[in-house]
Amino acid sequence: MANIQKFVINNQRTLKKTFSYYIMHISVAMIVAYFVTGNIWMALTLSMLEPTVQAFAFFFHEKVWAAKDRRVSALAEKETTA
């Protein structure tokens, strides 16, 4: 349990962004699926599948970009001190 709490604390901003992205993505997917199928139940089902997978991908995408930003900042700092 302590590991989960530490993970949540260390990734709080990214988790919040991921959750808001997830809600937005489900909403858009449901609307599009409804217009395509005309069936609310099919739209709900489709809108839950893809955005759920996408939310996990987004979380790790953000982690990769954050690591890249840290490397760029470290390199820029090293260049200014050298």
N, C-alpha and C positions, 0 to 999 in steps of 0.2 A: 504493500500500500504506500509506503514511503517513497518508493521509486516512482509510482504514478503521480504522487503529489509533486515531487521534484520535477518530473517531466512537464506537468501542467504549468508549474510556476516558471520554469525556464523557457517555455514556449507559449506563454499566455497571449502575446500579441498575434502570433501566427495562427494559433488556434481560434482566436476571435475572428480574424480575417477569413479563415477557412470556413467557419460556421456561417458568417454573413454571406460569403460566396455561395455556400451550399444552399441556403434559403433562396437567394436570388436565382440560382441555377434551376432549382426545383420549380420555382414559379414560372420561369420562362419556358422550361421544358414542358410543363403541364399545359400551358396555354397553346404552345405549338402543337403538341400531341393531340389536344382536343380539336383544334382546327383541322388537323390532318385526318383524324379518325372519326370525329363527331360523337365519340363515346367517352363519357366522363371516367368510367372505371378503367378503360384501357389507357386513357391519358394519365390517370393517377399512377397506374402500374408502371408505365413507361417513364414517367417523370421521376420515379424513385430510383430506378436502376442506374441509368447513366450518370446522373449527378452524384450519386453516392460514390461510385468509382472515381469520378472526376474530383471529388473533394479530397480523397486520399492523395491523388496525383498532385493536386494543387498544394497541399501541405508540404510535400517533399520538394516540389518546384520552388516554393518560397524558401525552404532551407538551403537549397543549392544556390539561389541568388543571394541569400544572406551571407553564405560562406564566400562567395565571389566578392561581395562588397567588402568583407573584412580583409580579404587578400589584397584588393586594390588599395584600401586605406592603409594597410601595413606597408605596402610597397611605396606609396606616396610619402608616408611618414619617414621611411628609411631614406628616400631620395632627398628629402628636405634636410635631414640631419647629416647627410654625407657630404 
